[in-house]
């Protein structure tokens, strides 16, 4: 063996494809992640070129800020645990309960509804239902003066809003686990619970850890839901930072508050990495074999799982029926006469916002999906200098509160040499580098289950890294690619926390119009805009699902022909 072969950096030097991708990614991350953060930290800790620490000490020493920090951690932990558990319940039921296509369609629709609507939709529906004049608390139960604000309602709204992310992450992981593994253990006398506890659950750990990380970060970054539901008794840092910036115009104070959120996000990320390090989760290999029907669930268990999912799905459906009803009546809570005037408003006055949003989403979706797959592939499969740092940097914008990402972009791109504020480019870049980590984590989780020997065999036969990636790896991780496509498109249609600072007279967004209508108490047009967003996103995701199903139909034959040829 030559000395060159023993050098750790040799694979990167010999492979221009990998080296080129790494270089391009670092340039993009430097421009759209590190540079804005540098400008943000500069504004927070430097005054006229001199380093100042006292403002940070004042923020940390403030009892109200410490309370908001602890509340943020408590809320994020509750959402991470509750949302991941709920996502696993739906994913396991979808994959292992042997449900019909019609029932599966019902489950998919119920899980996607919270994800494909603006993030404050569930919060508004909860207020309509459980507020002082709520449909359930006041009209149905006759409870007067019910207080809906606080931790429980905020956590419930965020769990319902974000658990579909866990579902989208966990479903392909569970689907990749060969049922023959479970059936073999079951046929040898193991109980169903033991098979689930010792085989199914450990093999799903990559997806569970990734789902928790994503939901924890979502909660830390969410300001809209706490802004509506938390009330004065349960302050959280994202809301405090947003009000500091928009209410008091204190950019430094808001930046310092949000910088504190990087600490728990980084801790969770490194714990996840440490927990999964050195463990093997391979369930997809090049060996021949056929999947059989799963025997881990009894008919009674299947009915119980479906009933549990049905209760949650019914609650979700109720919230969106309230939203639909509000879009079709003259004035929700006052005049319930049917009307279509709210839809006339959005398809006349709201056309510019609809057009701009669709253009930005259509451009950002494929770019975000490709970015997520490439970063996930490099992190999970290649060894190069700065690999772990690349993974960490790619997750930063997702962990940061959206308001601070928007402020950082505003500070970084509002003047030369990178004057991008007011253009569609800055909004698209914000979406790609903020929401593509879902595709990154899904790709990493899937690659944990794919035997490296498949790629090694291809390269040993003389195929380049590009050919191996295109013909072997990419077909196997296409579920993660489509997952990334869906999430980027959804967030392009529904996000507001970061991009509200980046819009201009030339480019505006539907979610901004919804927020404007809500602040002006024009609930009818706001509800109509929300229904429009839900319909558009659902149609696009249906198309993506059809494309993925069509791809999977020919996937097995294609991989076999590759290996055989």
ZAKOLDREN-234388 format. One line per field, with one value per residue (C-alpha): residue number from 1; residue in one letter; chain; x, y, z. Coordinates in steps of 0.25 Angstrom, whole numbers, always signed. Example, Ala and Ser with C-alpha at 12.3 -4.5 7.8 and 13.67 -1.06 7.14 Angstrom:
BEGIN
k 1,2
r A,S
c A,A
u +49,+55
v -18,-4
w +31,+29
# end
This chain:
BEGIN
k 1,2,3,4,5,6,7,8,9,10,11,12,13,14,15,16,17,18,19,20,21,22,23,24,25,26,27,28,29,30,31,32,33,34,35,36,37,38,39,40,41,42,43,44,45,46,47,48,49,50,51,52,53,54,55,56,57,58,59,60,61,62,63,64,65,66,67,68,69,70,71,72,73,74,75,76,77,78,79,80,81,82,83,84,85,86,87,88,89,90,91,92,93,94,95,96,97,98,99,100,101,102,103,104,105,106,107,108,109,110,111,112,113,114,115,116,117,118,119,120,121,122,123,124,125,126,127,128,129,130,131,132,133,134,135,136,137,138,139,140,141,142,143,144,145,146,147,148,149,150,151,152,153,154,155,156,157,158,159,160,161,162,163,164,165,166,167,168,169,170,171,172,173,174,175,176,177,178,179,180,181,182,183,184,185,186,187,188,189,190,191,192,193,194,195,196,197,198,199,200,201,202,203,204,205,206,207,208,209,210,211,212,213,214,215,216,217,218,219,220,221,222,223,224,225,226,227,228,229,230,231,232,233,234,235,236,237,238,239,240,241,242,243,244,245,246,247,248,249,250,251,252,253,254,255,256,257,258,259,260,261,262,263,264,265,266,267,268,269,270,271,272,273,274,275,276,277,278,279,280,281,282,283,284,285,286,287,288,289,290,291,292,293,294,295,296,297,298,299,300,301,302,303,304,305,306,307,308,309,310,311,312,313,314,315,316,317,318,319,320,321,322,323,324,325,326,327,328,329,330,331,332,333,334,335,336,337,338,339,340,341,342,343,344,345,346,347,348,349,350,351,352,353,354,355,356,357,358,359,360,361,362,363,364,365,366,367,368,369,370,371,372,373,374,375,376,377,378,379,380,381,382,383,384,385,386,387,388,389,390,391,392,393,394,395,396,397,398,399,400,401,402,403,404,405,406,407,408,409,410,411,412,413,414,415,416,417,418,419,420,421,422,423,424,425,426,427,428,429,430,431,432,433,434,435,436,437,438,439,440,441,442,443,444,445,446,447,448,449,450,451,452,453,454,455,456,457,458,459,460,461,462,463,464,465,466,467,468,469,470,471,472,473,474,475,476,477,478,479,480,481,482,483,484,485,486,487,488,489,490,491,492,493,494,495,496,497,498,499,500,501,502,503,504,505,506,507,508,509,510,511,512,513,514,515,516,517,518,519,520,521,522,523,524,525,526,527,528,529,530,531,532,533,534,535,536,537,538,539,540,541,542,543,544,545,546,547,548,549,550,551,552,553,554,555,556,557,558,559,560,561,562,563,564,565
r X,X,X,X,X,X,X,X,X,X,X,X,X,X,X,X,X,X,X,X,X,X,X,X,X,X,X,X,X,X,X,X,X,X,X,X,X,X,X,X,X,X,X,X,X,X,X,X,X,X,X,X,X,X,X,X,X,X,X,X,X,X,X,X,X,X,X,X,X,X,X,X,X,X,X,X,X,X,X,X,X,X,X,X,X,X,X,X,X,X,X,X,X,X,X,X,X,X,X,X,X,X,X,X,X,X,X,X,X,X,X,X,X,X,X,X,X,X,X,X,X,X,X,X,X,X,X,X,X,X,X,X,X,X,X,X,X,X,X,X,X,X,X,X,X,X,X,X,X,X,X,X,X,X,X,X,X,X,X,X,X,X,X,X,X,X,X,X,X,X,X,X,X,X,X,X,X,X,X,X,X,X,X,X,X,X,X,X,X,X,X,X,X,X,X,X,X,X,X,X,X,X,X,X,X,X,X,X,X,X,X,X,X,X,X,X,X,X,X,X,X,X,X,X,X,X,X,X,X,X,X,X,X,X,X,X,X,X,X,X,X,X,X,X,X,X,X,X,X,X,X,X,X,X,X,X,X,X,X,X,X,X,X,X,X,X,X,X,X,X,X,X,X,X,X,X,X,X,X,X,X,X,X,X,X,X,X,X,X,X,X,X,X,X,X,X,X,X,X,X,X,X,X,X,X,X,X,X,X,X,X,X,X,X,X,X,X,X,X,X,X,X,X,X,X,X,X,X,X,X,X,X,X,X,X,X,X,X,X,X,X,X,X,X,X,X,X,X,X,X,X,X,X,X,X,X,X,X,X,X,X,X,X,X,X,X,X,X,X,X,X,X,X,X,X,X,X,X,X,X,X,X,X,X,X,X,X,X,X,X,X,X,X,X,X,X,X,X,X,X,X,X,X,X,X,X,X,X,X,X,X,X,X,X,X,X,X,X,X,X,X,X,X,X,X,X,X,X,X,X,X,X,X,X,X,X,X,X,X,X,X,X,X,X,X,X,X,X,X,X,X,X,X,X,X,X,X,X,X,X,X,X,X,X,X,X,X,X,X,X,X,X,X,X,X,X,X,X,X,X,X,X,X,X,X,X,X,X,X,X,X,X,X,X,X,X,X,X,X,X,X,X,X,X,X,X,X,X,X,X,X,X,X,X,X,X,X,X,X,X,X,X,X,X,X,X,X,X,X,X,X,X,X,X,X,X,X,X,X,X,X,X,X,X,X,X,X,X,X,X,X,X,X,X,X,X,X,X,X,X,X,X,X,X,X
c A,A,A,A,A,A,A,A,A,A,A,A,A,A,A,A,A,A,A,A,A,A,A,A,A,A,A,A,A,A,A,A,A,A,A,A,A,A,A,A,A,A,A,A,A,A,A,A,A,A,A,A,A,A,A,A,A,A,A,A,A,A,A,A,A,A,A,A,A,A,A,A,A,A,A,A,A,A,A,A,A,A,A,A,A,A,A,A,A,A,A,A,A,A,A,A,A,A,A,A,A,A,A,A,A,A,A,A,A,A,A,A,A,A,A,A,A,A,A,A,A,A,A,A,A,A,A,A,A,A,A,A,A,A,A,A,A,A,A,A,A,A,A,A,A,A,A,A,A,A,A,A,A,A,A,A,A,A,A,A,A,A,A,A,A,A,A,A,A,A,A,A,A,A,A,A,A,A,A,A,A,A,A,A,A,A,A,A,A,A,A,A,A,A,A,A,A,A,A,A,A,A,A,A,A,A,A,A,A,A,A,A,A,A,A,A,A,A,A,A,A,A,A,A,A,A,A,A,A,A,A,A,A,A,A,A,A,A,A,A,A,A,A,A,A,A,A,A,A,A,A,A,A,A,A,A,A,A,A,A,A,A,A,A,A,A,A,A,A,A,A,A,A,A,A,A,A,A,A,A,A,A,A,A,A,A,A,A,A,A,A,A,A,A,A,A,A,A,A,A,A,A,A,A,A,A,A,A,A,A,A,A,A,A,A,A,A,A,A,A,A,A,A,A,A,A,A,A,A,A,A,A,A,A,A,A,A,A,A,A,A,A,A,A,A,A,A,A,A,A,A,A,A,A,A,A,A,A,A,A,A,A,A,A,A,A,A,A,A,A,A,A,A,A,A,A,A,A,A,A,A,A,A,A,A,A,A,A,A,A,A,A,A,A,A,A,A,A,A,A,A,A,A,A,A,A,A,A,A,A,A,A,A,A,A,A,A,A,A,A,A,A,A,A,A,A,A,A,A,A,A,A,A,A,A,A,A,A,A,A,A,A,A,A,A,A,A,A,A,A,A,A,A,A,A,A,A,A,A,A,A,A,A,A,A,A,A,A,A,A,A,A,A,A,A,A,A,A,A,A,A,A,A,A,A,A,A,A,A,A,A,A,A,A,A,A,A,A,A,A,A,A,A,A,A,A,A,A,A,A,A,A,A,A,A,A,A,A,A,A,A,A,A,A,A,A,A,A,A,A,A,A,A,A,A,A,A,A,A,A,A,A,A,A,A,A,A,A,A,A,A,A,A,A,A,A,A,A,A,A,A,A,A,A,A
u +0,+5,+8,-3,-13,-11,-13,-27,-28,-25,-39,-43,-30,-32,-47,-50,-65,-65,-55,-63,-76,-70,-63,-76,-84,-74,-75,-90,-90,-80,-89,-103,-100,-86,-86,-100,-97,-83,-91,-101,-90,-83,-96,-98,-84,-77,-79,-70,-60,-59,-63,-74,-79,-87,-100,-99,-97,-109,-118,-113,-115,-129,-139,-149,-140,-135,-150,-152,-140,-144,-158,-153,-145,-158,-166,-156,-154,-169,-171,-159,-164,-179,-177,-167,-176,-188,-181,-175,-190,-195,-182,-183,-198,-196,-184,-188,-203,-206,-216,-223,-220,-232,-229,-215,-219,-228,-216,-206,-216,-218,-203,-200,-211,-204,-191,-196,-203,-197,-191,-201,-214,-215,-213,-225,-233,-230,-234,-247,-250,-245,-245,-254,-265,-260,-269,-265,-263,-274,-284,-284,-279,-284,-271,-270,-256,-248,-233,-227,-213,-201,-192,-202,-209,-196,-189,-202,-202,-187,-188,-200,-193,-180,-182,-184,-169,-166,-176,-169,-155,-159,-168,-157,-148,-159,-162,-147,-147,-149,-161,-154,-145,-157,-164,-152,-151,-166,-166,-155,-164,-161,-173,-178,-174,-160,-159,-163,-154,-142,-142,-152,-149,-134,-134,-142,-133,-127,-140,-145,-133,-134,-149,-146,-135,-143,-156,-147,-141,-155,-160,-148,-150,-165,-169,-183,-190,-185,-188,-203,-204,-194,-199,-192,-190,-182,-171,-161,-149,-153,-165,-157,-146,-157,-164,-150,-147,-161,-166,-154,-145,-134,-126,-115,-124,-132,-120,-114,-127,-127,-113,-116,-124,-112,-107,-119,-119,-104,-105,-117,-109,-97,-104,-111,-98,-91,-103,-103,-88,-82,-96,-100,-114,-112,-125,-123,-112,-109,-113,-125,-137,-152,-161,-172,-185,-182,-187,-183,-197,-210,-223,-227,-214,-216,-230,-224,-214,-224,-233,-222,-218,-233,-235,-223,-228,-242,-236,-228,-240,-248,-238,-238,-253,-254,-244,-252,-265,-258,-254,-269,-277,-278,-272,-268,-275,-284,-291,-291,-297,-290,-282,-271,-266,-254,-249,-252,-243,-231,-233,-233,-225,-217,-212,-198,-195,-200,-192,-179,-181,-183,-171,-161,-166,-165,-150,-146,-152,-143,-131,-134,-136,-123,-115,-121,-117,-103,-100,-106,-98,-85,-87,-91,-82,-70,-58,-52,-46,-57,-68,-74,-73,-80,-91,-92,-92,-103,-112,-110,-120,-131,-128,-128,-141,-146,-147,-132,-129,-137,-130,-116,-120,-124,-111,-103,-109,-115,-102,-91,-83,-95,-107,-119,-130,-143,-140,-146,-131,-130,-144,-140,-127,-133,-143,-132,-122,-133,-142,-133,-128,-140,-135,-121,-125,-134,-123,-113,-123,-126,-111,-109,-118,-111,-99,-87,-83,-92,-85,-71,-74,-78,-65,-56,-61,-56,-68,-66,-72,-81,-86,-87,-95,-104,-107,-106,-107,-117,-128,-127,-129,-139,-150,-141,-140,-155,-156,-147,-155,-168,-163,-156,-168,-177,-169,-167,-183,-185,-173,-173,-163,-151,-156,-165,-152,-148,-160,-161,-171,-166,-167,-177,-183,-197,-193,-190,-203,-210,-203,-207,-221,-221,-215,-226,-236,-240,-241,-250,-239,-228,-236,-238,-223,-220,-230,-224,-210,-214,-221,-209,-198,-207,-208,-193,-190,-200,-192,-179,-185,-189,-175,-169,-178,-175,-160,-162,-169,-157,-146,-144,-142,-133,-124,-124,-119,-108,-103,-105,-98
v +0,+14,+25,+33,+23,+25,+40,+44,+55,+47,+43,+58,+61,+50,+53,+66,+64,+64,+75,+84,+81,+84,+97,+102,+99,+106,+118,+118,+115,+126,+136,+133,+127,+132,+146,+150,+144,+152,+164,+161,+158,+170,+179,+172,+172,+183,+198,+208,+196,+193,+180,+183,+172,+180,+179,+164,+163,+172,+163,+151,+157,+162,+152,+154,+149,+137,+133,+135,+126,+115,+116,+114,+102,+96,+98,+93,+80,+78,+80,+72,+60,+61,+64,+53,+43,+47,+47,+33,+28,+33,+28,+14,+13,+17,+7,-5,-5,-11,+0,+2,+13,+21,+20,+24,+36,+41,+39,+47,+58,+60,+60,+70,+80,+87,+87,+93,+105,+118,+115,+123,+116,+106,+117,+125,+113,+110,+124,+123,+110,+112,+127,+135,+134,+121,+111,+100,+107,+118,+113,+98,+97,+110,+113,+128,+135,+123,+127,+120,+127,+120,+108,+97,+104,+109,+95,+88,+98,+96,+81,+80,+90,+83,+68,+66,+69,+57,+49,+52,+49,+36,+29,+27,+22,+12,+8,+4,-6,-20,-26,-40,-36,-34,-46,-55,-51,-52,-66,-71,-68,-53,-45,-34,-24,-30,-29,-15,-11,-18,-17,-7,+4,+3,+3,+15,+23,+31,+36,+38,+46,+55,+57,+62,+71,+77,+80,+85,+95,+98,+102,+110,+118,+120,+134,+134,+124,+129,+143,+139,+129,+130,+143,+151,+140,+131,+139,+132,+138,+138,+146,+155,+157,+160,+171,+177,+179,+182,+190,+197,+197,+191,+183,+180,+176,+167,+160,+158,+151,+142,+138,+131,+122,+116,+110,+99,+97,+94,+85,+77,+75,+70,+61,+55,+53,+46,+37,+31,+31,+17,+10,+2,+4,-3,-10,-8,-16,-22,-36,-41,-43,-40,-33,-40,-35,-31,-39,-30,-25,-32,-28,-21,-14,-9,-3,+3,+10,+15,+20,+28,+34,+36,+45,+54,+55,+58,+70,+75,+74,+82,+93,+95,+94,+106,+113,+109,+114,+127,+129,+127,+136,+151,+153,+141,+141,+152,+150,+136,+139,+132,+140,+139,+154,+150,+141,+152,+161,+152,+149,+164,+172,+160,+155,+162,+155,+141,+143,+147,+135,+125,+130,+129,+116,+110,+114,+111,+97,+89,+97,+94,+79,+78,+85,+77,+64,+68,+73,+60,+51,+58,+58,+43,+37,+45,+48,+62,+73,+81,+71,+72,+87,+87,+80,+89,+102,+96,+95,+109,+116,+106,+107,+122,+129,+134,+148,+148,+142,+152,+163,+157,+157,+171,+176,+167,+170,+184,+190,+188,+179,+169,+178,+168,+174,+176,+165,+151,+146,+149,+143,+130,+129,+131,+119,+110,+111,+112,+100,+90,+84,+75,+69,+68,+61,+51,+48,+45,+36,+28,+27,+21,+9,+7,-2,+5,-7,-3,+10,+3,-8,+3,+11,-2,-5,+8,+17,+32,+38,+46,+33,+25,+37,+38,+24,+17,+26,+36,+26,+20,+34,+39,+39,+49,+58,+58,+61,+73,+78,+77,+84,+96,+98,+98,+108,+116,+117,+118,+124,+139,+140,+143,+148,+159,+167,+164,+168,+181,+188,+179,+166,+162,+149,+143,+141,+156,+159,+149,+156,+170,+165,+159,+172,+180,+170,+166,+151,+148,+151,+145,+132,+132,+134,+123,+113,+117,+114,+100,+97,+101,+94,+81,+80,+82,+71,+62,+64,+61,+49,+43,+46,+39,+27,+26,+26,+15,+7,+5,+7,-8,-12,+0,-4,-18,-15,-6,-17,-27,-19
w +0,-4,+6,-2,+1,+16,+16,+22,+12,+0,-4,-5,-13,-23,-25,-32,-31,-16,-15,-24,-17,-3,-8,-14,-2,+7,-1,-1,+14,+16,+9,+14,+28,+34,+28,+33,+47,+47,+44,+55,+65,+61,+64,+77,+83,+76,+78,+69,+66,+81,+88,+98,+108,+117,+109,+109,+124,+126,+117,+125,+138,+135,+143,+133,+122,+130,+132,+117,+114,+124,+118,+104,+108,+115,+103,+93,+101,+102,+87,+84,+92,+89,+74,+72,+80,+71,+58,+62,+65,+51,+44,+51,+48,+33,+31,+40,+42,+28,+25,+12,+2,+5,+20,+17,+9,+21,+30,+21,+19,+34,+37,+26,+29,+40,+32,+20,+26,+32,+46,+54,+48,+59,+69,+63,+63,+77,+81,+73,+80,+94,+96,+105,+94,+88,+81,+91,+104,+103,+93,+96,+110,+115,+122,+124,+125,+122,+120,+109,+109,+115,+114,+111,+99,+93,+94,+89,+77,+74,+75,+65,+56,+56,+58,+43,+42,+51,+42,+29,+36,+42,+32,+21,+32,+37,+23,+20,+32,+26,+32,+31,+42,+51,+46,+48,+63,+65,+59,+68,+80,+84,+88,+80,+90,+91,+76,+76,+88,+84,+68,+62,+72,+72,+57,+56,+66,+55,+51,+65,+69,+56,+58,+72,+68,+57,+66,+77,+68,+62,+76,+79,+66,+67,+71,+64,+73,+86,+82,+81,+92,+102,+109,+119,+129,+120,+112,+103,+97,+82,+85,+95,+84,+73,+82,+85,+71,+65,+77,+83,+70,+79,+69,+79,+90,+81,+75,+89,+94,+82,+82,+96,+88,+81,+93,+95,+80,+80,+92,+86,+73,+79,+89,+76,+69,+82,+84,+70,+68,+66,+65,+53,+47,+33,+28,+13,+6,-7,-3,-10,-2,-2,+8,+14,+21,+35,+47,+59,+61,+64,+58,+72,+72,+58,+62,+74,+66,+56,+67,+73,+60,+57,+70,+66,+52,+56,+65,+53,+44,+53,+54,+39,+38,+47,+38,+26,+32,+36,+21,+17,+26,+27,+41,+50,+63,+59,+46,+40,+27,+16,+6,-4,-3,+5,-7,-16,-8,-9,-24,-27,-17,-13,-26,-25,-12,-18,-31,-23,-13,-24,-32,-20,-16,-29,-30,-16,-16,-25,-21,-6,-9,-16,-6,+6,-2,-5,+9,+15,+6,+8,+24,+24,+14,+11,+20,+18,+26,+33,+31,+45,+44,+30,+37,+49,+40,+31,+43,+49,+42,+45,+60,+60,+63,+49,+53,+56,+43,+36,+44,+41,+26,+26,+33,+23,+10,+11,+6,-4,-7,-6,-7,-9,+1,-7,-17,-19,-17,-3,+1,-7,+0,+13,+10,+5,+16,+27,+23,+15,+28,+28,+15,+21,+34,+26,+16,+27,+34,+21,+18,+32,+27,+14,+13,+9,+1,-10,-13,-10,-21,-31,-29,-28,-42,-47,-46,-42,-29,-38,-45,-32,-26,-38,-41,-27,-16,-21,-25,-11,-4,-13,-1,+6,-7,-8,+7,+5,-7,+1,+13,+5,-3,+9,+17,+4,+5,+20,+27,+32,+44,+36,+23,+28,+29,+15,+7,-1,-10,-21,-14,-4,+2,+5,+20,+21,+16,+25,+37,+33,+32,+46,+52,+45,+50,+36,+39,+27,+17,+26,+27,+12,+9,+19,+12,-2,+3,+9,-5,-13,-4,-3,-18,-20,-10,-16,-29,-22,-16,-29,-35,-23,-25,-39,-36,-26,-36,-45,-34,-30,-45,-47,-35,-39,-53,-48,-39,-49,-61
# end
